[in-house]
Amino acid sequence: MVAFGKKLKETQIQEWQGYYINYKLLKKKVNRYSQEIDVGGQNPEDVLRDFSRLLDSQIEKIVLFFLKQKGLLASRLLYLGEKQDALLQQSDGFNISEQQEAYRVVGQDLLRLLFFVEMNAIGLRKILKKFDKRFGYKFTNYYVKTRANHPYSQLQQVFKHVGIGAVVGAISRNLADLQDHQGSYISIYDQPALSHPDPVIDSIKAAVNRLSNSTNFLDFLGKHAFIIQEDPSPSEDHVIEQNYHYMSLLLNLVNTFLYMVNTYIIVPTADRYSLSLGAAATVCGVVIGSMAVAQVFSSVYFSAWSNRSYLRPLVFSSMVLLVGNTLYALAFDLNSIAVLLIGRLLCGFGSARAVNRRYISDCVPLKLRMWASAGFVSASALGMACGPALSCLFQTNFKIYKLTFNEDTLPGWVMAFLWLIYLLWLWISFREPSRETKENSLLNASNTGIIVNDIVENSFKHPLLPKSEVDQQCEDGDQELDDCEDDSKEIRPVTSIVAAYQLLTPSIKVQLFVYFMLKYAMEIILAESSVVTEYYFVWSTTSVAIFLASLGLTVLPVNIVVGNYISNMFEERQVLLASEIMVCIGILLSFHILIPYSVPQYVGSALITFVAAEVLEGVNLSLLSRVMSSRLSRGTYNGGLLSTEAGTLARVVADGTITLSGHLGVSRLLNITLVPSLFICITSIAATCFTYNSLY
């Protein structure tokens, strides 16, 4: 992995070299401004004005060249269109084949142009981030606010690509017409399935989606997994593909599914189980939350363990969950709330979600990674729905010897049995990926000119270039000092949670807080549902289970709508702010004030809050991955771990709030737990507005 300045230089199209963003010049300016301000030789306002003017000229150069090249492509398409009518009348197969190839060449040239824009867009984001890092996070807010929202914005042209769709449509339509020339005429407008008759169209569509952040259901769903590792080099991905094992990936996803089932299977009955052991019903908050408490710690050691192995932590996870669920079930016959809590704590210590994410990131080929990420999220969502649904089936009560099997203990017994079956399947079928082969691929990559300063996995952390050679490169002038800093600091993964925290900019902190807020709001709804619905509506365990399962089943349909439509109509930051407001509205509608509390009010408000939080999660994690430092993309203390810790901490605090509020009486539980939810939500909205322009 190399610094962006070097990567830009290596990937430039030579004949277009003078039209790329001058990243080297911009970095020199940033360094010079920093030095001049430090010695008092430059006014900060003058710096902002001077750098803005320089950026404006760079963006104008990029945009005008982009428009010029797009016009040349349109002229070529117009010429090909004039030839096409004659060719179709002649039905000359050879000439038609040549015509098809000519359209593909235009498509390939369009791909080159899109890659040109993509590299410049990345450069713009990086230089804005670098300027903010040096001068206190003020410039991006000012620049985006004044440039992006102007009616003649050239900054928007870099990211919106007006007119590209027309070029793609022309290539797609004509290729389809040429393909069907011997049969009856079928337009792509009549048959949308024909809109992508050639692989080059799919490549162009993917490139446009990357640039404009357009998404589909699969992309949007995959973002929930927050797998932010940068794309591997071709040689590394080739080795990953050679060692890819479908059954191991399936076992990884099954682990994700079973763990989410395990988390939510007790929610409909936790209050009754607590009562049967002599505790208050609201102790269900501690029972449910104890799993999250343990997960705060397990996420760290499982993340570190996955540096060395994937099989061993998954085996350990399964064994701990087997024991934890057994203790949870035995607590009834032992009449011990302590055993119950220990069992749930052990279940939390068995959370291997960090391993699940890491396996997808490291061991799944790039072309399948989005599918695997979407599978990870789908498995989590289905597990969340299946957990409460399973508890509907446990309406029985019998004994075998001295062991009781009823609606309270069966979740523990069933999950213990499932983890036993999974453990055996895992031991027989899982294949540990070869790390030695992966190391060799990276060494080979370095010999072909790809400079990698550090292999991040702890099991083979060796520099590919001696330090003296890296230093010599910096002194030669090909790399600026800032590039060398990027190589030595940004790309190497952090080694402690403190170091990770030091890399958190205000934008990252706000997005982590938003993630905390949405998980807190969702946990309040889910964890207190059995107590609240029994008090207000006298719901049975089955009714609560159906309600919770229905909430879980909304995840996939909501992501289909948002991924295919909403996220393509609005900017992610707009969807983020709107979703936060909807969560706030859902919380406000949940309060019990004056009028009698009704089922439609409770179900409707819970549905609004839950669905809005689901939408919010996708855009929040997408924005978080964009603003997060590259140093947090790999290693033990990565961005995925930080987001997991933020979400898990939110669940712990929410469950603790439920238990503490229970001391004031069940009649006050609903309103008291909603007050902190509302306060946190309003605070997150204010914080989002404060950093809104930095999310560009």
N, C-alpha and C positions, 0 to 999 in steps of 0.2 A: 504494500500500500504506500502510495507516494503523496507528497504534498500537492495541493490543487494546482499551484503555479506550474510545477513540472508536468503534471498530468495534462494540463491545458496545452502546454508546448508540444508534448508528444502526440496528442490526438488531433491537433489542428489540421484542417485541410489546407495544404500548402498554398494553393492559388487564392485562398480566401484569408490568408494569414493577417493581412492588414485591417481586417474588419472585425476581428475578435475583440472582446473587452481587453484592455491593456491592464491585466491584473497586476503585473510587475510594477508598472508605474503607479497604480493606485495604492499598492502596499508601501511603496517608497514614500508617497505623500502622507499616508497615515503615520508612518514612523517619524517623518520630518515634523509633522504637526505636533506629535506627542513630545518630541524633544524641544520644539520652540515654545510650546505652552509651559513645559516644565521650567524653562529658564525665564519665563515671562516675556518672551519676544513676540508673541502672537496672541491676538484677541480671539476668544472662543467663537464669537459671532462671525468674525472674518473667516475663521476656519470652516465653519458650517457653510458660509456663502461660497467660498472658494471650492470646497470639495463638492458641493451640490452642482456648481457650474461644470466641474470636471466630469462628474457622473452623467449630467444631462448630455454633454457632448458625446460621451461614450455610448450611451443608450441610443441617441439619435443616429450615430454611425451604424450601430447594429440594426436598428429598425429600418432605416432607409435601404441598407444592403439587402435585408430580408425581403422588403417589398420589391426591390429590383429583381431579385432572383425568382420571386414568386411570379412576377410578370413575365419573365423569360419562360418559365414552365408553362404558364397559360398560353403564351404564343406558340410554343411547341405543340401543345394539346390542340390548339385551334388548327394548326397546319395538319396534324394527324387526322383531325375530324374531317377536313376537306378531302383527304385521300380515301377516307373510309367508305364513303358512299359508293365511289367507283369500284372499290374492291369487293364490296358486298354484292354488287350487281354482277361482277365478273365471276364470283364464286371461285376465285383462284386460291386453292388451299395453301400453296407455298407463300404467296404474297400476304395472305391473311395471317399466317404464322409469323411472318416478318413484322406485320403491323402489331400483333400482340406483343412481340418482343420489344417493339419501340415504346409501347405504353408501359411495359415493365421497367424499361430504362428510365423513363420519366419518373416512375414511382420510386426507383432507387435514388434518383437525384433529389427527389422530395425528401426521402429519408435522410440524405446527407444534410439537407438544409435544416431539417428538424433537429438533427444532432448538433448542428452549429448553434441553433437557438438554445438548445438544452444546456450546452456547455456555458453559454453566456448567462443564462438564467441562474445557473449554479454559482457562477462567478459573482454575479450581482448580490445574491443572498449572502455569500461568504464574506464579501468585502463590507457589506452593511453590518454583518455580525462582528467583523474584526474592528470596525470603527467604533461600534457601540462598546465593545470590550475595553477599548482604550479610553473612551471618553464618557462613560457613565450611562449608556443605554438611552441616549436622547436623540441621536441622529436618525435612526430608522423610523421612529415615531414621526418626526418632523418630515422626513423625505417622503414616506409613503402617504402621509396625510395630504401633503401639498401636490404630489405628483400623480399618485394612483387614482385619485378621485376627480382630477381635472378633466373637463370635457375633451381636451386635446391630449390626453395622457399618452405619452410614448412608452412609459413604463408598463402600462397595461398591454401594449402591443407585444411585448416580450413574452407575456404569459397567456394571452387570450387567442392569438393567432387567427384573427379575422380573415376569412377567405380560404383557409386551408381546406375546410369541408367541401368547398366548391371544386377544388382541384382533385381531392380524393374522389368526390362523386363522379367527376368526368372520367377519371381513370377506371373506376369501378364499373360504371355503366357501359363504357365502350368495350372493356374486356369481356363483360357478360354478353354484349351484343355479338362480338366476334366469336365467342364460344358457341353461341346458339345459331350461327348463321345458316346451317343446313336445315334446321327445323323451323317451327313456327316462332314468330317474334314474341318474346316475353320480356317485358321491361322489369328492371330491378325495383321500380316503384310499384309494380303490381305484385311482384314476388320478392319481398325483402330478404328472403333467404339467399337470393342470388347477389346480394350487395357486396359479398366478399368472395368472388370466384377465384381469387389468386392470392397466394401467400404474401405477396408484397403489400396487398391492401391491409392484411392483418398486422403486418409489421408497422405500417404507417399509423394505423389506428392505435396500436400500443404506444408508439412514440408520442402521438398527440395526447393520449391519456396521461402519460408521464408528465408532460409539460404543463398541461392545463389542470392537472389533478382531477380529471374526469374519472369516474369510477363505474364499475358495475357491481352487482350483488356480491360476486366472489371477492373482488378487491376490497370492498367496504367491510365485508365480514372478516376477511383476513386481517384487517387493521386492528381488530379487537385483540388479536394475539400479541401485538406489539413486539414482533420479531424484527428488530431494527438492524441486524447485522448487515453490513455492506456486502454488495454482490462479490462473490469470489472471482479470482482470476480464471481465465479459461482453463488453464492446466489444473488448477485446484478443483474446479467444478467437474472436470473430466474424471478425476480420481474419485470425487464424491459419487458421481454417477456409477462408476464401476463398482463401488462398494455399497451402493444403495440396496437395502433389503426391505421389501414391502412388508413382510410379516413383522419385522421389528417396529416399523412405523405404525402398523395397526395396533400392536401391543402398547405402544406409547400413547395412542389415542384412546384405547380402552382404559388405560390407567387414568387418563383425564376424566373420562366419562364416569367411571366408578367412584372417583374421589368426589365429584360433584353430587352424585347420588348419595354418597355417604354424608356429605355436608348437610343436605336438605331433607333427608328421609326422616329425621327426628323432629322437624319443625312442627308438624301438626300435633304431635303427642308430647312434646317436651314439658309443657305446663302440667299436664295430667301426671306424667311420670314424676315430676318434682313434688306434686301434692301427695302422691302415693308413698313417697319417701319421707314425708313429714315436713317438707319445705314449702314456701309460698309459691304460688303459680308463677309469679314474675321472676323467680329464680331461673326460669327457662332462658332468660337472657344470658346468665352466666353459663348455663349448660351449652347453649348454642355457641356463645362467644369464646368458650374455653378452647375450642378447636382453632379459632382464629388467633388467639393469644400464642399458642404453640407454633402456629404457622409463621408468625413474625420471625421466629428464630430458625425454624426449619428451612425457610427460603434461602437463608444465608449459607448454611452448611451444605444443603443440597446443590446450590449454585457452585460452590467451591468444589464439591465432590465430582460434579459433572466435568470438571477439567481433566479428570483422570479416568473416569469410567461412566458408562450409562447403565450397564446391567446391574452392577452392585448396588447403586443407590435405589434402583427400582425394586430390587429384591428386598433390600432393607425396608423400604417404604411399605411393601406389601406385608411383610412380617409384623411391623409395628401396627399397621392398621388391623391386621388379623387379631392381635392381642388386644388392641384398644376397643374394638367392637365386642369382643368376648367379655371384657370387663364391664362395658356398658350394659350388656344383657344380664350379667350376673349380679349387678347392683340391686336388682329387684329382690332376688332371693336373699341377698346379704343385708337388705334393708339399709343400704349405706349410700348417702348422697356423695360421700367422698370418693367411693369406688366409681360412681357414675362420672364424676368430674375428671378423675384420673384417666378413665377410659376415653373420654372426649379429648383430653390433652394429648394422649398418645396418638389419637387419630390425627390431630393437628401436626404432631411431630412427624407423621408419615406423609405429609404433603410434598409430593414430588413434582409440582407444577413447574418449578424452575428447571428440572431435568427435562420435562416434556417440551418446554420451549426451546431449550438448548439443543435437544436432539434434532428438532425440525430445522433449527438455524444451521447446525453443523453437518448434518448427515443426510439431508434431503437435497437432491439436485435443484438448481435454480428454477428450471422449467416446471417443477412440481411443488415448489416451496409455497406458492400462494394457495394452491389446492390444499396442501398439508396444514397451512395456517388456518384456512377456512374450516378444515376438518377439526382442528383443535378447538376453535370457537363453537362449532356446531356440537361437538361432543360435550362441551361444557354446558351449552344451553339445553341440550336434550337431557343431560344428567340432572340439571336443575329442575326440569319439568318431571322427569321420571321419579326422582326422590320422593316428593310428596304423593305422587300418584301411587307408588308402591305401598305407601302406608295405608291406602284405602283397602288393600287386600288383607290386612292383618287383623280383621275384626273377629278374633277367636280367643279362646282361653282354655289351655289344657296344660297338663304336667307330664313330664317324662322323668321318672325317678324323682329327684328333688328340684328339677329345673322347670321354671315356669315359662310358658310360651303364650304371650298375649300381645295386645297392640303396643304395649310399652317396650317389651323386650325383643319382639320379633325383628324390628329394624336392626338391632345389634347382631342377633343370630344370623339373619339373612346376609348381612354385609360381611360377617366373618366367613361364612361359607363361600360367598362370591370372591373374597380376597384369597381364600385358600385355592379355589379353582384357578384364579388368575395367576397365583404364584407358581403353580405347577406348569401352566401353559407358558409362562414367562421363562422359566428355567429350561424348558424343552426347546422353545422356538426362537428366543431372542438371540440375535447375533451381534456381538460387540464389534463396533466399527474399528478398523485398523487405523490407529493414530500414526504409526510409523510411516505408512504409505502416504498419509496426508502431509507429513513433514517433508518427505522426499519431493513431493510435487511442488511444494513451496520453494524448496531449494533450487529445483529446476527452473521455476519461474524467475528466480533472482538472476540466474545465469543468462536469461534471455532479455535482460534489461529492466525487469520489474524490481525496483529497489524496495525491499521490505526490511524495516529496521528491527522489527521485533516479532517473534512468533508468540501469540498471546497465551497459548495454552501452557499452563504451568509445568506440564509434564515434559515439554520440550522447548523451553524458553532459551533460545540461542540466537545471538545477532547474526544476520546473514552477511553484513559488512562490518569489518572491524571499525571501532569508533574513530580511529585515525583517518580511515578512508572517507567516512561521512563528514568529518570535520574538514578534510581537504576539499571535498565537493563544495562545501559552504564557502570556503575561502576562494575558490576559483571564480566565483561570481555568477555561475549558472543559477545558483539558488540564493535568494535573499536570506538575510538573517532570520526573517520571520518564517520563511519556509523551513529552515533548520529547526526553529522552535516548534513548528507544526509537526515535523517528523519525530522530534524527541519527546514532545509533551502531549500533543493532541491525539496522536495515533496510538500511543501505548495505553493500554487499559489501566485504569486506576487500581490501586492496591488496597484501599481502605474506604470505609463508608464516609470518613471525614474528607478524604480527597475527592470523593464523588460529590459530596455536598458543596465543596468549594467551586465546582464547575457549574453549579446551578445558577443560571441567570434569572432575573426577575420573571421572564417569560416562562422558563421551565418551572420555577416555583409556583407560578400561578396555575399552570396546567396540572401539576401534581396536586395542588389544592382543589382544583375542579374535580379531579379524579377521586380525591378523598370525599368531596361533597356528594358526588353521585353514588358512591358506594355506601356512604352513611345513610342517605335517603332510602336507598333500596333495602338496606339491612333493617332499618326501622320498620318498614312495611312488612317484610317477611318474618322477622323474628317475633314481633308482637302480635302477629295476625291471630294466632290461636287464642290468646288471652282477650284481645279486644273483641273478636267476633263472638266469643262465648259470653262475654259480659253484656254486649249490646243486642246480639241477635240469637243467642243460645244455639250457635252452630255446633254440629257434631264434628268429630274428627274427619269423617268423610267429606263434609262440606268444606272444611278448611283445606283439606288435601286437594280437592277439585279446584278451589280458588287459586291456590299456589301453583298447581300444575298449569292452569290456564294462563297465569302470568308468564310462566316460563316458556310456554308455547308461542307467545307473541314475539319472541326474539327473532326467529328466522323470517317471518312475514314482514316485520318492521324493517329489518335490514335489506330485504328485497326492495321495498318501496324507497328507502333512503338511498341505497346504493345505486339503483337504476335511474332514479328520477331526481330526488331532492338535492343530492350532492352534486348533480350535474347542472342544476339550475342556479345554485347559489354558491358563494365562496364558503370554504370550511369554517372560517371565523364567523361568518354570518349564521351558519347552522349551529355553531357552538353557542353563540349568545342567545339565539332563539330557543334552543333546547334548555338552557339554564333558566330562562324566563318561564318556560312551560313546566319545568320541575317546581319552580317557585309557586306557580298557579296551582299545581296539583297539591302541594303541601298546604296552601291556604284553604283549598276546598276541603281538606281532610279534617279541619278543626271542628269540634263539637261546640257550637255556640248557640244558645237560646233554643232554637228549634230542635225537635226530636231527631236523634241520629237515625238515618235510614240506610238500608242496604244499598240502594242506588248511589247515595252520596259516598259511602265508603268504597264500594267497588269502583265507581267512576273516578274518584280522586286517586285511588291507588293505581288504577290503570294509566291515568295521565302521567303520574309521577314515574311509574316504572318504565313506560314506553319512552318518555322523554329522556330518562336516564340512559336507556339503551342506545338511543340515537346519539346522545351526548358522548357516550363512551367511545364510539367509533371515531368521531371527528376529534375528540380530545386526544386520543392516543395517536392519531395521524399527525396532528399538529405538534404533539410532544416529540415524536420521532424526527420531525423536521427541524425543530429549534434546539434539539439536544446535541451536545458535543460529540464528535466522532470517538472520543476516548471512552464514551459510555456505551459504545455499540458492541463491545466485546468484554471478555473477562468475567470475573466473579461479580464485581460490583457494577453491573451494567444497568442500562435504562429499564430493562424489563424487571430487574430486581427492585429498583426504586419504585416503579409503579405498583408492583405487587405489594411492597411494604406499605405504600400509601393506602392502597385499597384494604389491605388486611388490618392496618391500624384503624381505619374507619369502621370496620366491622366490630373490632374490639371495643371501641369507644361507644358505638351504637348499642351493642349488647349490654355494656356496662350501664349506659343511660337507662335502659329498660329496667334493669334490676334495681338500680337506685331509685328510680321514679316509683317503682312498685311499693316502696315503704310509705308513700303518701296515699296509697289506696288505688285499687283498680279503676275506680270511677274517674280518677284524675290522670291515669296513665297516658291516654291518647294525647291530650293537649300538652302535657308536660314534655313528652318526648318529641312532639312536633315543634316546640319552640326552638331548641337548638338546631333542628333541621332547617327551619326558616332562616335563622340568623346566619348559619353557615352558607346557605344558598344565596342570600342577599349579598353577603361578603364576597362570594366567588363572582357574582355578577359585576360588582364594583371593581374587583381586581381584574377581571377580563376586559372591562372598558378601559382600564388604566393601561393595559399592555396590548390593546386591540391592534394597533398599527404595526406592532412588532411580530404579529402572526401572519405576515404577508408572504 
